[in-house]
Amino acid sequence: MTSECYVFIDGLESTPVICGYFKLDTKTSRGEFNYGKSYLARTDAFALDPIHLPLQSGIVSYSANKGVFGVLSDAGADSWGRKLILSLHNTKPQN
């Protein structure tokens, strides 16, 4: 299964700014991230993770941590947060 999402950064403007695009292939445990051209053109753009996600154009692949970049994993809810979110739904979300 492949999951895809846009990544936004909050705090640069009054509304969140699109930063890039993340795709995860759970069968191969491989993630791919691509910074958006408009984000790269900003003077205040910064790398989400200078080591694993340097500020550059093109796709960056990742296979550690089941393909999820650490900075993206840290931005999500922890196990307690996921439990609370799931308790608000009648069905389990697909991703």
HTML snippet that shows the backbone in 3Dmol.js (N, CA, C, O; Angstrom):
<script src="https://3Dmol.org/build/3Dmol-min.js"></script>
<div id="view" style="width:600px;height:400px;position:relative"></div>
<script>
const pdb = `
ATOM      1  N   MET A   1       0.831  -1.174   0.000  1.00  0.00           N
ATOM      2  CA  MET A   1       0.000   0.000   0.000  1.00  0.00           C
ATOM      3  C   MET A   1       0.880   1.244   0.000  1.00  0.00           C
ATOM      4  O   MET A   1       1.938   1.261   0.629  1.00  0.00           O
ATOM      5  N   THR A   2       0.452   2.261  -0.690  1.00  0.00           N
ATOM      6  CA  THR A   2       1.177   3.524  -0.741  1.00  0.00           C
ATOM      7  C   THR A   2       0.332   4.624  -0.119  1.00  0.00           C
ATOM      8  O   THR A   2      -0.846   4.773  -0.443  1.00  0.00           O
ATOM      9  N   SER A   3       0.933   5.380   0.765  1.00  0.00           N
ATOM     10  CA  SER A   3       0.285   6.540   1.371  1.00  0.00           C
ATOM     11  C   SER A   3       1.033   7.789   0.924  1.00  0.00           C
ATOM     12  O   SER A   3       2.261   7.791   0.828  1.00  0.00           O
ATOM     13  N   GLU A   4       0.282   8.844   0.653  1.00  0.00           N
ATOM     14  CA  GLU A   4       0.874  10.084   0.174  1.00  0.00           C
ATOM     15  C   GLU A   4       0.264  11.254   0.928  1.00  0.00           C
ATOM     16  O   GLU A   4      -0.906  11.213   1.310  1.00  0.00           O
ATOM     17  N   CYS A   5       1.060  12.301   1.142  1.00  0.00           N
ATOM     18  CA  CYS A   5       0.539  13.495   1.800  1.00  0.00           C
ATOM     19  C   CYS A   5       1.399  14.707   1.480  1.00  0.00           C
ATOM     20  O   CYS A   5       2.570  14.586   1.120  1.00  0.00           O
ATOM     21  N   TYR A   6       0.790  15.872   1.621  1.00  0.00           N
ATOM     22  CA  TYR A   6       1.527  17.120   1.541  1.00  0.00           C
ATOM     23  C   TYR A   6       1.997  17.475   2.942  1.00  0.00           C
ATOM     24  O   TYR A   6       1.315  17.185   3.924  1.00  0.00           O
ATOM     25  N   VAL A   7       3.158  18.100   3.031  1.00  0.00           N
ATOM     26  CA  VAL A   7       3.715  18.507   4.319  1.00  0.00           C
ATOM     27  C   VAL A   7       3.675  20.034   4.385  1.00  0.00           C
ATOM     28  O   VAL A   7       4.124  20.717   3.465  1.00  0.00           O
ATOM     29  N   PHE A   8       3.138  20.555   5.474  1.00  0.00           N
ATOM     30  CA  PHE A   8       3.013  21.992   5.663  1.00  0.00           C
ATOM     31  C   PHE A   8       3.865  22.438   6.851  1.00  0.00           C
ATOM     32  O   PHE A   8       4.148  21.658   7.760  1.00  0.00           O
ATOM     33  N   ILE A   9       4.267  23.714   6.821  1.00  0.00           N
ATOM     34  CA  ILE A   9       4.991  24.324   7.935  1.00  0.00           C
ATOM     35  C   ILE A   9       4.130  25.470   8.459  1.00  0.00           C
ATOM     36  O   ILE A   9       3.643  26.298   7.689  1.00  0.00           O
ATOM     37  N   ASP A  10       3.953  25.507   9.749  1.00  0.00           N
ATOM     38  CA  ASP A  10       3.165  26.560  10.380  1.00  0.00           C
ATOM     39  C   ASP A  10       4.113  27.572  11.008  1.00  0.00           C
ATOM     40  O   ASP A  10       5.152  27.197  11.551  1.00  0.00           O
ATOM     41  N   GLY A  11       3.759  28.855  10.937  1.00  0.00           N
ATOM     42  CA  GLY A  11       4.543  29.881  11.600  1.00  0.00           C
ATOM     43  C   GLY A  11       5.308  30.802  10.674  1.00  0.00           C
ATOM     44  O   GLY A  11       5.788  31.844  11.119  1.00  0.00           O
ATOM     45  N   LEU A  12       5.442  30.460   9.407  1.00  0.00           N
ATOM     46  CA  LEU A  12       6.143  31.337   8.464  1.00  0.00           C
ATOM     47  C   LEU A  12       5.241  32.466   7.978  1.00  0.00           C
ATOM     48  O   LEU A  12       5.711  33.566   7.688  1.00  0.00           O
ATOM     49  N   GLU A  13       3.963  32.190   7.891  1.00  0.00           N
ATOM     50  CA  GLU A  13       2.961  33.165   7.472  1.00  0.00           C
ATOM     51  C   GLU A  13       1.748  33.006   8.377  1.00  0.00           C
ATOM     52  O   GLU A  13       1.774  32.221   9.325  1.00  0.00           O
ATOM     53  N   SER A  14       0.698  33.740   8.088  1.00  0.00           N
ATOM     54  CA  SER A  14      -0.506  33.641   8.923  1.00  0.00           C
ATOM     55  C   SER A  14      -1.236  32.311   8.724  1.00  0.00           C
ATOM     56  O   SER A  14      -2.006  31.893   9.589  1.00  0.00           O
ATOM     57  N   THR A  15      -1.003  31.652   7.604  1.00  0.00           N
ATOM     58  CA  THR A  15      -1.571  30.335   7.344  1.00  0.00           C
ATOM     59  C   THR A  15      -0.426  29.367   7.042  1.00  0.00           C
ATOM     60  O   THR A  15       0.645  29.801   6.619  1.00  0.00           O
ATOM     61  N   PRO A  16      -0.632  28.072   7.251  1.00  0.00           N
ATOM     62  CA  PRO A  16       0.432  27.105   6.963  1.00  0.00           C
ATOM     63  C   PRO A  16       0.910  27.183   5.508  1.00  0.00           C
ATOM     64  O   PRO A  16       0.131  27.453   4.594  1.00  0.00           O
ATOM     65  N   VAL A  17       2.197  26.941   5.323  1.00  0.00           N
ATOM     66  CA  VAL A  17       2.845  26.996   4.008  1.00  0.00           C
ATOM     67  C   VAL A  17       3.181  25.573   3.569  1.00  0.00           C
ATOM     68  O   VAL A  17       3.741  24.793   4.339  1.00  0.00           O
ATOM     69  N   ILE A  18       2.834  25.242   2.323  1.00  0.00           N
ATOM     70  CA  ILE A  18       3.187  23.911   1.830  1.00  0.00           C
ATOM     71  C   ILE A  18       4.699  23.837   1.641  1.00  0.00           C
ATOM     72  O   ILE A  18       5.314  24.712   1.032  1.00  0.00           O
ATOM     73  N   CYS A  19       5.265  22.788   2.170  1.00  0.00           N
ATOM     74  CA  CYS A  19       6.713  22.604   2.166  1.00  0.00           C
ATOM     75  C   CYS A  19       7.136  21.546   1.152  1.00  0.00           C
ATOM     76  O   CYS A  19       8.128  21.716   0.443  1.00  0.00           O
ATOM     77  N   GLY A  20       6.385  20.467   1.089  1.00  0.00           N
ATOM     78  CA  GLY A  20       6.777  19.377   0.209  1.00  0.00           C
ATOM     79  C   GLY A  20       5.740  18.276   0.161  1.00  0.00           C
ATOM     80  O   GLY A  20       4.596  18.441   0.584  1.00  0.00           O
ATOM     81  N   TYR A  21       6.173  17.156  -0.365  1.00  0.00           N
ATOM     82  CA  TYR A  21       5.297  16.023  -0.626  1.00  0.00           C
ATOM     83  C   TYR A  21       5.992  14.758  -0.137  1.00  0.00           C
ATOM     84  O   TYR A  21       7.165  14.535  -0.437  1.00  0.00           O
ATOM     85  N   PHE A  22       5.274  13.936   0.613  1.00  0.00           N
ATOM     86  CA  PHE A  22       5.834  12.694   1.148  1.00  0.00           C
ATOM     87  C   PHE A  22       5.030  11.516   0.632  1.00  0.00           C
ATOM     88  O   PHE A  22       3.801  11.555   0.590  1.00  0.00           O
ATOM     89  N   LYS A  23       5.737  10.470   0.240  1.00  0.00           N
ATOM     90  CA  LYS A  23       5.094   9.234  -0.218  1.00  0.00           C
ATOM     91  C   LYS A  23       5.756   8.064   0.496  1.00  0.00           C
ATOM     92  O   LYS A  23       6.982   7.984   0.572  1.00  0.00           O
ATOM     93  N   LEU A  24       4.934   7.156   1.017  1.00  0.00           N
ATOM     94  CA  LEU A  24       5.427   5.988   1.743  1.00  0.00           C
ATOM     95  C   LEU A  24       4.872   4.723   1.117  1.00  0.00           C
ATOM     96  O   LEU A  24       3.660   4.575   0.960  1.00  0.00           O
ATOM     97  N   ASP A  25       5.759   3.821   0.763  1.00  0.00           N
ATOM     98  CA  ASP A  25       5.368   2.502   0.262  1.00  0.00           C
ATOM     99  C   ASP A  25       5.557   1.523   1.407  1.00  0.00           C
ATOM    100  O   ASP A  25       6.689   1.170   1.738  1.00  0.00           O
ATOM    101  N   THR A  26       4.456   1.077   2.021  1.00  0.00           N
ATOM    102  CA  THR A  26       4.547   0.205   3.189  1.00  0.00           C
ATOM    103  C   THR A  26       5.012  -1.199   2.833  1.00  0.00           C
ATOM    104  O   THR A  26       5.515  -1.918   3.697  1.00  0.00           O
ATOM    105  N   LYS A  27       4.854  -1.600   1.580  1.00  0.00           N
ATOM    106  CA  LYS A  27       5.321  -2.931   1.173  1.00  0.00           C
ATOM    107  C   LYS A  27       6.840  -3.004   1.159  1.00  0.00           C
ATOM    108  O   LYS A  27       7.422  -4.026   1.526  1.00  0.00           O
ATOM    109  N   THR A  28       7.482  -1.921   0.735  1.00  0.00           N
ATOM    110  CA  THR A  28       8.946  -1.907   0.643  1.00  0.00           C
ATOM    111  C   THR A  28       9.583  -1.156   1.806  1.00  0.00           C
ATOM    112  O   THR A  28      10.808  -1.126   1.925  1.00  0.00           O
ATOM    113  N   SER A  29       8.759  -0.545   2.673  1.00  0.00           N
ATOM    114  CA  SER A  29       9.240   0.285   3.789  1.00  0.00           C
ATOM    115  C   SER A  29      10.190   1.363   3.290  1.00  0.00           C
ATOM    116  O   SER A  29      11.262   1.582   3.854  1.00  0.00           O
ATOM    117  N   ARG A  30       9.774   2.030   2.220  1.00  0.00           N
ATOM    118  CA  ARG A  30      10.582   3.080   1.611  1.00  0.00           C
ATOM    119  C   ARG A  30       9.762   4.359   1.508  1.00  0.00           C
ATOM    120  O   ARG A  30       8.646   4.366   0.988  1.00  0.00           O
ATOM    121  N   GLY A  31      10.345   5.437   2.018  1.00  0.00           N
ATOM    122  CA  GLY A  31       9.710   6.736   1.954  1.00  0.00           C
ATOM    123  C   GLY A  31      10.438   7.645   0.982  1.00  0.00           C
ATOM    124  O   GLY A  31      11.642   7.508   0.767  1.00  0.00           O
ATOM    125  N   GLU A  32       9.695   8.575   0.397  1.00  0.00           N
ATOM    126  CA  GLU A  32      10.280   9.561  -0.513  1.00  0.00           C
ATOM    127  C   GLU A  32       9.717  10.930  -0.163  1.00  0.00           C
ATOM    128  O   GLU A  32       8.518  11.086   0.069  1.00  0.00           O
ATOM    129  N   PHE A  33      10.604  11.919  -0.129  1.00  0.00           N
ATOM    130  CA  PHE A  33      10.190  13.289   0.139  1.00  0.00           C
ATOM    131  C   PHE A  33      10.732  14.187  -0.948  1.00  0.00           C
ATOM    132  O   PHE A  33      11.849  13.998  -1.431  1.00  0.00           O
ATOM    133  N   ASN A  34       9.922  15.180  -1.334  1.00  0.00           N
ATOM    134  CA  ASN A  34      10.324  16.133  -2.356  1.00  0.00           C
ATOM    135  C   ASN A  34       9.881  17.519  -1.908  1.00  0.00           C
ATOM    136  O   ASN A  34       8.686  17.768  -1.747  1.00  0.00           O
ATOM    137  N   TYR A  35      10.843  18.430  -1.705  1.00  0.00           N
ATOM    138  CA  TYR A  35      10.490  19.810  -1.374  1.00  0.00           C
ATOM    139  C   TYR A  35       9.788  20.449  -2.570  1.00  0.00           C
ATOM    140  O   TYR A  35      10.140  20.176  -3.718  1.00  0.00           O
ATOM    141  N   GLY A  36       8.802  21.292  -2.304  1.00  0.00           N
ATOM    142  CA  GLY A  36       8.101  22.008  -3.353  1.00  0.00           C
ATOM    143  C   GLY A  36       8.965  23.131  -3.931  1.00  0.00           C
ATOM    144  O   GLY A  36       9.769  23.732  -3.219  1.00  0.00           O
ATOM    145  N   LYS A  37       8.793  23.406  -5.218  1.00  0.00           N
ATOM    146  CA  LYS A  37       9.573  24.465  -5.874  1.00  0.00           C
ATOM    147  C   LYS A  37       9.312  25.823  -5.234  1.00  0.00           C
ATOM    148  O   LYS A  37      10.238  26.613  -5.054  1.00  0.00           O
ATOM    149  N   SER A  38       8.047  26.099  -4.886  1.00  0.00           N
ATOM    150  CA  SER A  38       7.725  27.392  -4.276  1.00  0.00           C
ATOM    151  C   SER A  38       8.365  27.520  -2.896  1.00  0.00           C
ATOM    152  O   SER A  38       8.753  28.616  -2.493  1.00  0.00           O
ATOM    153  N   TYR A  39       8.477  26.409  -2.170  1.00  0.00           N
ATOM    154  CA  TYR A  39       9.127  26.447  -0.859  1.00  0.00           C
ATOM    155  C   TYR A  39      10.625  26.684  -1.029  1.00  0.00           C
ATOM    156  O   TYR A  39      11.206  27.497  -0.311  1.00  0.00           O
ATOM    157  N   LEU A  40      11.245  25.993  -1.957  1.00  0.00           N
ATOM    158  CA  LEU A  40      12.681  26.157  -2.182  1.00  0.00           C
ATOM    159  C   LEU A  40      13.027  27.584  -2.614  1.00  0.00           C
ATOM    160  O   LEU A  40      14.136  28.055  -2.362  1.00  0.00           O
ATOM    161  N   ALA A  41      12.095  28.264  -3.257  1.00  0.00           N
ATOM    162  CA  ALA A  41      12.344  29.631  -3.736  1.00  0.00           C
ATOM    163  C   ALA A  41      12.224  30.671  -2.616  1.00  0.00           C
ATOM    164  O   ALA A  41      12.618  31.821  -2.808  1.00  0.00           O
ATOM    165  N   ARG A  42      11.698  30.298  -1.477  1.00  0.00           N
ATOM    166  CA  ARG A  42      11.527  31.243  -0.368  1.00  0.00           C
ATOM    167  C   ARG A  42      12.874  31.598   0.256  1.00  0.00           C
ATOM    168  O   ARG A  42      13.769  30.757   0.338  1.00  0.00           O
ATOM    169  N   THR A  43      13.010  32.841   0.691  1.00  0.00           N
ATOM    170  CA  THR A  43      14.252  33.255   1.361  1.00  0.00           C
ATOM    171  C   THR A  43      14.322  32.701   2.783  1.00  0.00           C
ATOM    172  O   THR A  43      15.407  32.575   3.349  1.00  0.00           O
ATOM    173  N   ASP A  44      13.165  32.369   3.359  1.00  0.00           N
ATOM    174  CA  ASP A  44      13.145  31.844   4.724  1.00  0.00           C
ATOM    175  C   ASP A  44      12.993  30.313   4.773  1.00  0.00           C
ATOM    176  O   ASP A  44      12.676  29.748   5.819  1.00  0.00           O
ATOM    177  N   ALA A  45      13.222  29.659   3.637  1.00  0.00           N
ATOM    178  CA  ALA A  45      13.131  28.188   3.604  1.00  0.00           C
ATOM    179  C   ALA A  45      14.259  27.582   4.437  1.00  0.00           C
ATOM    180  O   ALA A  45      15.371  28.107   4.483  1.00  0.00           O
ATOM    181  N   PHE A  46      13.950  26.480   5.086  1.00  0.00           N
ATOM    182  CA  PHE A  46      14.955  25.764   5.870  1.00  0.00           C
ATOM    183  C   PHE A  46      14.735  24.268   5.709  1.00  0.00           C
ATOM    184  O   PHE A  46      13.634  23.826   5.381  1.00  0.00           O
ATOM    185  N   ALA A  47      15.775  23.499   5.938  1.00  0.00           N
ATOM    186  CA  ALA A  47      15.694  22.038   5.844  1.00  0.00           C
ATOM    187  C   ALA A  47      14.921  21.502   7.040  1.00  0.00           C
ATOM    188  O   ALA A  47      15.167  21.904   8.177  1.00  0.00           O
ATOM    189  N   LEU A  48      13.987  20.597   6.780  1.00  0.00           N
ATOM    190  CA  LEU A  48      13.254  19.965   7.884  1.00  0.00           C
ATOM    191  C   LEU A  48      14.189  19.134   8.745  1.00  0.00           C
ATOM    192  O   LEU A  48      14.025  19.065   9.963  1.00  0.00           O
ATOM    193  N   ASP A  49      15.152  18.515   8.122  1.00  0.00           N
ATOM    194  CA  ASP A  49      16.180  17.729   8.797  1.00  0.00           C
ATOM    195  C   ASP A  49      17.455  17.893   7.976  1.00  0.00           C
ATOM    196  O   ASP A  49      17.568  17.303   6.902  1.00  0.00           O
ATOM    197  N   PRO A  50      18.419  18.683   8.457  1.00  0.00           N
ATOM    198  CA  PRO A  50      19.615  18.954   7.664  1.00  0.00           C
ATOM    199  C   PRO A  50      20.417  17.709   7.260  1.00  0.00           C
ATOM    200  O   PRO A  50      21.129  17.724   6.256  1.00  0.00           O
ATOM    201  N   ILE A  51      20.300  16.654   8.034  1.00  0.00           N
ATOM    202  CA  ILE A  51      21.072  15.437   7.724  1.00  0.00           C
ATOM    203  C   ILE A  51      20.328  14.546   6.743  1.00  0.00           C
ATOM    204  O   ILE A  51      20.890  14.152   5.721  1.00  0.00           O
ATOM    205  N   HIS A  52      19.078  14.222   7.034  1.00  0.00           N
ATOM    206  CA  HIS A  52      18.336  13.282   6.195  1.00  0.00           C
ATOM    207  C   HIS A  52      17.489  13.943   5.118  1.00  0.00           C
ATOM    208  O   HIS A  52      17.151  13.303   4.122  1.00  0.00           O
ATOM    209  N   LEU A  53      17.143  15.214   5.301  1.00  0.00           N
ATOM    210  CA  LEU A  53      16.339  15.948   4.321  1.00  0.00           C
ATOM    211  C   LEU A  53      16.980  17.299   4.023  1.00  0.00           C
ATOM    212  O   LEU A  53      16.420  18.337   4.375  1.00  0.00           O
ATOM    213  N   PRO A  54      18.144  17.300   3.381  1.00  0.00           N
ATOM    214  CA  PRO A  54      18.780  18.589   3.065  1.00  0.00           C
ATOM    215  C   PRO A  54      17.896  19.411   2.133  1.00  0.00           C
ATOM    216  O   PRO A  54      17.119  18.864   1.351  1.00  0.00           O
ATOM    217  N   LEU A  55      18.025  20.710   2.228  1.00  0.00           N
ATOM    218  CA  LEU A  55      17.223  21.630   1.429  1.00  0.00           C
ATOM    219  C   LEU A  55      17.739  21.607  -0.011  1.00  0.00           C
ATOM    220  O   LEU A  55      18.671  22.332  -0.360  1.00  0.00           O
ATOM    221  N   GLN A  56      17.125  20.775  -0.831  1.00  0.00           N
ATOM    222  CA  GLN A  56      17.543  20.604  -2.226  1.00  0.00           C
ATOM    223  C   GLN A  56      16.353  20.149  -3.058  1.00  0.00           C
ATOM    224  O   GLN A  56      15.374  19.620  -2.531  1.00  0.00           O
ATOM    225  N   SER A  57      16.451  20.359  -4.341  1.00  0.00           N
ATOM    226  CA  SER A  57      15.387  19.883  -5.229  1.00  0.00           C
ATOM    227  C   SER A  57      15.608  18.402  -5.518  1.00  0.00           C
ATOM    228  O   SER A  57      16.721  17.890  -5.399  1.00  0.00           O
ATOM    229  N   GLY A  58      14.536  17.732  -5.897  1.00  0.00           N
ATOM    230  CA  GLY A  58      14.616  16.311  -6.207  1.00  0.00           C
ATOM    231  C   GLY A  58      14.114  15.453  -5.070  1.00  0.00           C
ATOM    232  O   GLY A  58      13.898  15.924  -3.954  1.00  0.00           O
ATOM    233  N   ILE A  59      13.935  14.195  -5.375  1.00  0.00           N
ATOM    234  CA  ILE A  59      13.392  13.234  -4.410  1.00  0.00           C
ATOM    235  C   ILE A  59      14.496  12.707  -3.511  1.00  0.00           C
ATOM    236  O   ILE A  59      15.569  12.324  -3.977  1.00  0.00           O
ATOM    237  N   VAL A  60      14.215  12.696  -2.219  1.00  0.00           N
ATOM    238  CA  VAL A  60      15.113  12.110  -1.230  1.00  0.00           C
ATOM    239  C   VAL A  60      14.453  10.833  -0.731  1.00  0.00           C
ATOM    240  O   VAL A  60      13.335  10.878  -0.218  1.00  0.00           O
ATOM    241  N   SER A  61      15.125   9.696  -0.872  1.00  0.00           N
ATOM    242  CA  SER A  61      14.592   8.401  -0.433  1.00  0.00           C
ATOM    243  C   SER A  61      15.118   8.053   0.947  1.00  0.00           C
ATOM    244  O   SER A  61      16.201   8.479   1.347  1.00  0.00           O
ATOM    245  N   TYR A  62      14.318   7.261   1.671  1.00  0.00           N
ATOM    246  CA  TYR A  62      14.672   6.897   3.042  1.00  0.00           C
ATOM    247  C   TYR A  62      14.125   5.504   3.335  1.00  0.00           C
ATOM    248  O   TYR A  62      12.979   5.200   3.003  1.00  0.00           O
ATOM    249  N   SER A  63      14.944   4.663   3.955  1.00  0.00           N
ATOM    250  CA  SER A  63      14.484   3.311   4.250  1.00  0.00           C
ATOM    251  C   SER A  63      14.570   2.953   5.740  1.00  0.00           C
ATOM    252  O   SER A  63      14.040   1.919   6.149  1.00  0.00           O
ATOM    253  N   ALA A  64      15.219   3.775   6.547  1.00  0.00           N
ATOM    254  CA  ALA A  64      15.248   3.516   7.987  1.00  0.00           C
ATOM    255  C   ALA A  64      13.875   3.842   8.574  1.00  0.00           C
ATOM    256  O   ALA A  64      13.069   4.509   7.925  1.00  0.00           O
ATOM    257  N   ASN A  65      13.605   3.385   9.780  1.00  0.00           N
ATOM    258  CA  ASN A  65      12.366   3.694  10.502  1.00  0.00           C
ATOM    259  C   ASN A  65      11.126   3.394   9.653  1.00  0.00           C
ATOM    260  O   ASN A  65      10.168   4.166   9.646  1.00  0.00           O
ATOM    261  N   LYS A  66      11.156   2.281   8.951  1.00  0.00           N
ATOM    262  CA  LYS A  66      10.053   1.847   8.078  1.00  0.00           C
ATOM    263  C   LYS A  66       9.728   2.874   7.000  1.00  0.00           C
ATOM    264  O   LYS A  66       8.596   2.945   6.521  1.00  0.00           O
ATOM    265  N   GLY A  67      10.737   3.676   6.616  1.00  0.00           N
ATOM    266  CA  GLY A  67      10.580   4.639   5.537  1.00  0.00           C
ATOM    267  C   GLY A  67      10.061   5.993   5.952  1.00  0.00           C
ATOM    268  O   GLY A  67       9.897   6.876   5.110  1.00  0.00           O
ATOM    269  N   VAL A  68       9.795   6.179   7.249  1.00  0.00           N
ATOM    270  CA  VAL A  68       9.255   7.457   7.730  1.00  0.00           C
ATOM    271  C   VAL A  68      10.411   8.293   8.301  1.00  0.00           C
ATOM    272  O   VAL A  68      11.070   7.887   9.258  1.00  0.00           O
ATOM    273  N   PHE A  69      10.641   9.453   7.703  1.00  0.00           N
ATOM    274  CA  PHE A  69      11.670  10.358   8.200  1.00  0.00           C
ATOM    275  C   PHE A  69      11.348  10.728   9.643  1.00  0.00           C
ATOM    276  O   PHE A  69      10.185  10.938   9.987  1.00  0.00           O
ATOM    277  N   GLY A  70      12.370  10.808  10.482  1.00  0.00           N
ATOM    278  CA  GLY A  70      12.174  11.096  11.899  1.00  0.00           C
ATOM    279  C   GLY A  70      11.428  12.386  12.149  1.00  0.00           C
ATOM    280  O   GLY A  70      10.588  12.446  13.048  1.00  0.00           O
ATOM    281  N   VAL A  71      11.715  13.426  11.371  1.00  0.00           N
ATOM    282  CA  VAL A  71      11.050  14.714  11.566  1.00  0.00           C
ATOM    283  C   VAL A  71       9.545  14.595  11.299  1.00  0.00           C
ATOM    284  O   VAL A  71       8.753  15.283  11.943  1.00  0.00           O
ATOM    285  N   LEU A  72       9.147  13.748  10.377  1.00  0.00           N
ATOM    286  CA  LEU A  72       7.728  13.548  10.098  1.00  0.00           C
ATOM    287  C   LEU A  72       7.075  12.684  11.166  1.00  0.00           C
ATOM    288  O   LEU A  72       5.921  12.905  11.532  1.00  0.00           O
ATOM    289  N   SER A  73       7.806  11.710  11.658  1.00  0.00           N
ATOM    290  CA  SER A  73       7.290  10.864  12.739  1.00  0.00           C
ATOM    291  C   SER A  73       7.080  11.689  14.010  1.00  0.00           C
ATOM    292  O   SER A  73       6.090  11.502  14.718  1.00  0.00           O
ATOM    293  N   ASP A  74       8.005  12.595  14.295  1.00  0.00           N
ATOM    294  CA  ASP A  74       7.901  13.444  15.486  1.00  0.00           C
ATOM    295  C   ASP A  74       6.720  14.399  15.410  1.00  0.00           C
ATOM    296  O   ASP A  74       6.185  14.809  16.440  1.00  0.00           O
ATOM    297  N   ALA A  75       6.308  14.758  14.197  1.00  0.00           N
ATOM    298  CA  ALA A  75       5.210  15.710  14.031  1.00  0.00           C
ATOM    299  C   ALA A  75       3.846  15.062  14.267  1.00  0.00           C
ATOM    300  O   ALA A  75       2.854  15.761  14.474  1.00  0.00           O
ATOM    301  N   GLY A  76       3.794  13.752  14.237  1.00  0.00           N
ATOM    302  CA  GLY A  76       2.530  13.050  14.426  1.00  0.00           C
ATOM    303  C   GLY A  76       2.225  12.794  15.889  1.00  0.00           C
ATOM    304  O   GLY A  76       3.048  13.044  16.769  1.00  0.00           O
ATOM    305  N   ALA A  77       1.044  12.299  16.123  1.00  0.00           N
ATOM    306  CA  ALA A  77       0.618  11.990  17.488  1.00  0.00           C
ATOM    307  C   ALA A  77       1.369  10.772  18.024  1.00  0.00           C
ATOM    308  O   ALA A  77       1.698   9.859  17.267  1.00  0.00           O
ATOM    309  N   ASP A  78       1.635  10.760  19.320  1.00  0.00           N
ATOM    310  CA  ASP A  78       2.239   9.589  19.944  1.00  0.00           C
ATOM    311  C   ASP A  78       1.160   8.526  20.145  1.00  0.00           C
ATOM    312  O   ASP A  78       0.027   8.706  19.699  1.00  0.00           O
ATOM    313  N   SER A  79       1.495   7.433  20.804  1.00  0.00           N
ATOM    314  CA  SER A  79       0.536   6.327  20.925  1.00  0.00           C
ATOM    315  C   SER A  79      -0.723   6.754  21.688  1.00  0.00           C
ATOM    316  O   SER A  79      -1.825   6.336  21.332  1.00  0.00           O
ATOM    317  N   TRP A  80      -0.576   7.580  22.728  1.00  0.00           N
ATOM    318  CA  TRP A  80      -1.746   8.047  23.472  1.00  0.00           C
ATOM    319  C   TRP A  80      -2.591   8.964  22.586  1.00  0.00           C
ATOM    320  O   TRP A  80      -3.817   8.855  22.576  1.00  0.00           O
ATOM    321  N   GLY A  81      -1.957   9.851  21.855  1.00  0.00           N
ATOM    322  CA  GLY A  81      -2.679  10.749  20.950  1.00  0.00           C
ATOM    323  C   GLY A  81      -3.432   9.987  19.873  1.00  0.00           C
ATOM    324  O   GLY A  81      -4.568  10.329  19.546  1.00  0.00           O
ATOM    325  N   ARG A  82      -2.802   8.952  19.319  1.00  0.00           N
ATOM    326  CA  ARG A  82      -3.482   8.133  18.301  1.00  0.00           C
ATOM    327  C   ARG A  82      -4.689   7.426  18.911  1.00  0.00           C
ATOM    328  O   ARG A  82      -5.731   7.310  18.265  1.00  0.00           O
ATOM    329  N   LYS A  83      -4.555   6.952  20.151  1.00  0.00           N
ATOM    330  CA  LYS A  83      -5.671   6.292  20.820  1.00  0.00           C
ATOM    331  C   LYS A  83      -6.845   7.261  20.997  1.00  0.00           C
ATOM    332  O   LYS A  83      -7.998   6.886  20.784  1.00  0.00           O
ATOM    333  N   LEU A  84      -6.552   8.498  21.384  1.00  0.00           N
ATOM    334  CA  LEU A  84      -7.607   9.501  21.540  1.00  0.00           C
ATOM    335  C   LEU A  84      -8.270   9.824  20.205  1.00  0.00           C
ATOM    336  O   LEU A  84      -9.495   9.924  20.124  1.00  0.00           O
ATOM    337  N   ILE A  85      -7.467   9.987  19.166  1.00  0.00           N
ATOM    338  CA  ILE A  85      -8.012  10.288  17.841  1.00  0.00           C
ATOM    339  C   ILE A  85      -8.913   9.150  17.368  1.00  0.00           C
ATOM    340  O   ILE A  85     -10.016   9.394  16.878  1.00  0.00           O
ATOM    341  N   LEU A  86      -8.455   7.925  17.511  1.00  0.00           N
ATOM    342  CA  LEU A  86      -9.238   6.771  17.062  1.00  0.00           C
ATOM    343  C   LEU A  86     -10.523   6.615  17.875  1.00  0.00           C
ATOM    344  O   LEU A  86     -11.522   6.115  17.358  1.00  0.00           O
ATOM    345  N   SER A  87     -10.505   7.037  19.137  1.00  0.00           N
ATOM    346  CA  SER A  87     -11.716   6.917  19.954  1.00  0.00           C
ATOM    347  C   SER A  87     -12.821   7.861  19.474  1.00  0.00           C
ATOM    348  O   SER A  87     -13.991   7.663  19.804  1.00  0.00           O
ATOM    349  N   LEU A  88     -12.457   8.881  18.702  1.00  0.00           N
ATOM    350  CA  LEU A  88     -13.442   9.830  18.177  1.00  0.00           C
ATOM    351  C   LEU A  88     -14.071   9.365  16.866  1.00  0.00           C
ATOM    352  O   LEU A  88     -15.015   9.986  16.378  1.00  0.00           O
ATOM    353  N   HIS A  89     -13.562   8.289  16.301  1.00  0.00           N
ATOM    354  CA  HIS A  89     -14.061   7.786  15.019  1.00  0.00           C
ATOM    355  C   HIS A  89     -14.838   6.482  15.203  1.00  0.00           C
ATOM    356  O   HIS A  89     -14.513   5.663  16.063  1.00  0.00           O
ATOM    357  N   ASN A  90     -15.855   6.313  14.388  1.00  0.00           N
ATOM    358  CA  ASN A  90     -16.587   5.040  14.407  1.00  0.00           C
ATOM    359  C   ASN A  90     -15.832   3.960  13.642  1.00  0.00           C
ATOM    360  O   ASN A  90     -15.952   2.773  13.943  1.00  0.00           O
ATOM    361  N   THR A  91     -15.050   4.385  12.646  1.00  0.00           N
ATOM    362  CA  THR A  91     -14.241   3.439  11.875  1.00  0.00           C
ATOM    363  C   THR A  91     -12.798   3.899  11.929  1.00  0.00           C
ATOM    364  O   THR A  91     -12.529   5.086  12.115  1.00  0.00           O
ATOM    365  N   LYS A  92     -11.890   2.993  11.771  1.00  0.00           N
ATOM    366  CA  LYS A  92     -10.462   3.320  11.805  1.00  0.00           C
ATOM    367  C   LYS A  92     -10.077   4.013  10.495  1.00  0.00           C
ATOM    368  O   LYS A  92     -10.395   3.500   9.422  1.00  0.00           O
ATOM    369  N   PRO A  93      -9.394   5.173  10.554  1.00  0.00           N
ATOM    370  CA  PRO A  93      -8.954   5.831   9.319  1.00  0.00           C
ATOM    371  C   PRO A  93      -7.957   4.960   8.559  1.00  0.00           C
ATOM    372  O   PRO A  93      -7.225   4.179   9.165  1.00  0.00           O
ATOM    373  N   GLN A  94      -7.929   5.094   7.238  1.00  0.00           N
ATOM    374  CA  GLN A  94      -7.022   4.301   6.401  1.00  0.00           C
ATOM    375  C   GLN A  94      -5.561   4.725   6.592  1.00  0.00           C
ATOM    376  O   GLN A  94      -4.660   3.892   6.491  1.00  0.00           O
ATOM    377  N   ASN A  95      -5.322   6.011   6.866  1.00  0.00           N
ATOM    378  CA  ASN A  95      -3.942   6.472   7.069  1.00  0.00           C
ATOM    379  C   ASN A  95      -3.954   7.726   7.906  1.00  0.00           C
ATOM    380  O   ASN A  95      -2.896   8.283   8.198  1.00  0.00           O
TER     381      ASN A  95
END
`;
const viewer = $3Dmol.createViewer("view");
viewer.addModel(pdb, "pdb");
viewer.setStyle({}, {cartoon: {color: "spectrum"}});
viewer.zoomTo();
viewer.render();
</script>
